Amino acid sequence: MGGVTQAGRGAGQVRDPGLQPERTRLAWRRTTLSCTVAAVLGARAVLHAGASALGVLACALCLLLWLGFLAVAHRRMVMLTAPRPRTMSLRAARAAALCTFALAVCAVVMLV
């Protein structure tokens, strides 16, 4: 019985988050990097094949969605630097999911 259980902790003790916030922050960074690479490659494909009005509109929308996702991710990464990070809000989670889904739709439009 060497470990202290959650119920056995005193009210004054601070939770040791270990490396979980660091792993989560790195996951957000990998996700934003992947999103950036996908957006750049999609824009390159559209512009290289000849820019149609729909392609340029899809690229512009993709850029706005990417910026929105980047803002949500950056805000979350900053929040994870706190000693006891708060849970991600439902609004931020919905925004990240909406940006991801909309980026996928833009990618389909750019490839068609």
C-alpha beads as a LAMMPS data file, in Angstrom:
LAMMPS data file: protein, C-alpha beads

112 atoms
111 bonds

1 atom types
1 bond types

-500.0 500.0 xlo xhi
-500.0 500.0 ylo yhi
-500.0 500.0 zlo zhi

Masses

1 110.0

Atoms # bond

1 1 1 0.000 0.000 0.000
2 1 1 2.617 2.512 -1.037
3 1 1 0.466 4.922 -3.078
4 1 1 -1.955 7.527 -1.878
5 1 1 -5.436 7.115 -3.276
6 1 1 -7.598 9.973 -4.475
7 1 1 -9.893 9.592 -1.434
8 1 1 -6.887 9.598 0.915
9 1 1 -5.617 13.009 -0.165
10 1 1 -6.067 15.946 2.136
11 1 1 -8.006 19.020 1.079
12 1 1 -4.842 21.149 1.053
13 1 1 -2.833 18.930 -1.305
14 1 1 -2.384 20.001 -4.904
15 1 1 -2.990 17.430 -7.627
16 1 1 0.171 16.375 -9.447
17 1 1 -0.839 16.366 -13.125
18 1 1 2.342 14.587 -14.165
19 1 1 3.020 14.796 -17.868
20 1 1 -0.601 14.754 -19.014
21 1 1 -0.822 18.529 -19.767
22 1 1 2.475 18.333 -21.666
23 1 1 1.256 15.391 -23.759
24 1 1 -2.019 17.192 -24.469
25 1 1 -0.173 20.377 -25.470
26 1 1 2.041 18.358 -27.825
27 1 1 -1.036 16.690 -29.319
28 1 1 -2.577 20.105 -30.032
29 1 1 0.678 21.211 -31.673
30 1 1 0.798 18.099 -33.866
31 1 1 -2.817 18.634 -34.854
32 1 1 -2.274 22.280 -35.804
33 1 1 0.841 21.328 -37.761
34 1 1 -1.071 18.611 -39.643
35 1 1 -3.906 21.031 -40.331
36 1 1 -1.433 23.614 -41.637
37 1 1 0.273 21.144 -43.959
38 1 1 -3.066 19.889 -45.301
39 1 1 -4.308 23.449 -45.927
40 1 1 -1.099 24.456 -47.708
41 1 1 -1.065 21.330 -49.876
42 1 1 -4.743 21.818 -50.739
43 1 1 -4.192 25.450 -51.702
44 1 1 -1.136 24.484 -53.743
45 1 1 -3.127 21.845 -55.625
46 1 1 -5.928 24.285 -56.432
47 1 1 -3.626 27.089 -57.522
48 1 1 -1.335 24.786 -59.497
49 1 1 -4.205 23.232 -61.470
50 1 1 -5.572 26.639 -62.464
51 1 1 -7.482 28.892 -60.149
52 1 1 -11.235 28.800 -60.666
53 1 1 -13.580 31.086 -58.757
54 1 1 -14.850 28.161 -56.672
55 1 1 -11.289 27.018 -55.947
56 1 1 -10.190 30.468 -54.806
57 1 1 -13.309 30.791 -52.635
58 1 1 -12.624 27.368 -51.104
59 1 1 -8.998 28.379 -50.438
60 1 1 -10.106 31.613 -48.758
61 1 1 -12.651 29.768 -46.623
62 1 1 -10.031 27.141 -45.789
63 1 1 -7.674 29.894 -44.623
64 1 1 -10.343 31.425 -42.375
65 1 1 -11.233 28.037 -40.908
66 1 1 -7.569 27.256 -40.348
67 1 1 -7.127 30.557 -38.509
68 1 1 -10.168 29.769 -36.361
69 1 1 -8.821 26.329 -35.485
70 1 1 -5.407 27.814 -34.782
71 1 1 -6.965 30.340 -32.387
72 1 1 -8.857 27.629 -30.487
73 1 1 -5.770 25.406 -30.311
74 1 1 -3.488 28.231 -29.198
75 1 1 -5.905 29.264 -26.484
76 1 1 -6.094 25.676 -25.237
77 1 1 -2.307 25.279 -25.260
78 1 1 -1.936 28.462 -23.209
79 1 1 -4.560 27.223 -20.732
80 1 1 -2.601 23.989 -20.297
81 1 1 0.389 25.882 -18.877
82 1 1 -1.543 26.565 -15.642
83 1 1 -0.680 24.412 -12.631
84 1 1 -4.239 23.059 -12.657
85 1 1 -5.652 23.508 -16.188
86 1 1 -9.376 23.893 -16.590
87 1 1 -11.439 21.524 -18.674
88 1 1 -11.949 22.598 -22.265
89 1 1 -15.232 24.442 -22.620
90 1 1 -18.034 22.982 -24.691
91 1 1 -17.967 26.091 -26.886
92 1 1 -14.264 25.661 -27.688
93 1 1 -14.703 21.936 -28.357
94 1 1 -17.590 22.656 -30.731
95 1 1 -15.571 25.359 -32.495
96 1 1 -12.620 22.994 -32.988
97 1 1 -14.901 20.222 -34.272
98 1 1 -16.749 22.602 -36.609
99 1 1 -13.498 23.977 -38.036
100 1 1 -12.173 20.452 -38.565
101 1 1 -15.350 19.293 -40.308
102 1 1 -15.556 22.433 -42.448
103 1 1 -11.891 22.075 -43.435
104 1 1 -12.610 18.537 -44.585
105 1 1 -15.536 19.800 -46.683
106 1 1 -13.324 22.516 -48.191
107 1 1 -10.713 19.903 -49.023
108 1 1 -13.306 17.861 -50.889
109 1 1 -14.463 20.965 -52.793
110 1 1 -10.884 21.890 -53.707
111 1 1 -10.174 18.412 -55.020
112 1 1 -13.307 18.206 -57.179

Bonds

1 1 1 2
2 1 2 3
3 1 3 4
4 1 4 5
5 1 5 6
6 1 6 7
7 1 7 8
8 1 8 9
9 1 9 10
10 1 10 11
11 1 11 12
12 1 12 13
13 1 13 14
14 1 14 15
15 1 15 16
16 1 16 17
17 1 17 18
18 1 18 19
19 1 19 20
20 1 20 21
21 1 21 22
22 1 22 23
23 1 23 24
24 1 24 25
25 1 25 26
26 1 26 27
27 1 27 28
28 1 28 29
29 1 29 30
30 1 30 31
31 1 31 32
32 1 32 33
33 1 33 34
34 1 34 35
35 1 35 36
36 1 36 37
37 1 37 38
38 1 38 39
39 1 39 40
40 1 40 41
41 1 41 42
42 1 42 43
43 1 43 44
44 1 44 45
45 1 45 46
46 1 46 47
47 1 47 48
48 1 48 49
49 1 49 50
50 1 50 51
51 1 51 52
52 1 52 53
53 1 53 54
54 1 54 55
55 1 55 56
56 1 56 57
57 1 57 58
58 1 58 59
59 1 59 60
60 1 60 61
61 1 61 62
62 1 62 63
63 1 63 64
64 1 64 65
65 1 65 66
66 1 66 67
67 1 67 68
68 1 68 69
69 1 69 70
70 1 70 71
71 1 71 72
72 1 72 73
73 1 73 74
74 1 74 75
75 1 75 76
76 1 76 77
77 1 77 78
78 1 78 79
79 1 79 80
80 1 80 81
81 1 81 82
82 1 82 83
83 1 83 84
84 1 84 85
85 1 85 86
86 1 86 87
87 1 87 88
88 1 88 89
89 1 89 90
90 1 90 91
91 1 91 92
92 1 92 93
93 1 93 94
94 1 94 95
95 1 95 96
96 1 96 97
97 1 97 98
98 1 98 99
99 1 99 100
100 1 100 101
101 1 101 102
102 1 102 103
103 1 103 104
104 1 104 105
105 1 105 106
106 1 106 107
107 1 107 108
108 1 108 109
109 1 109 110
110 1 110 111
111 1 111 112
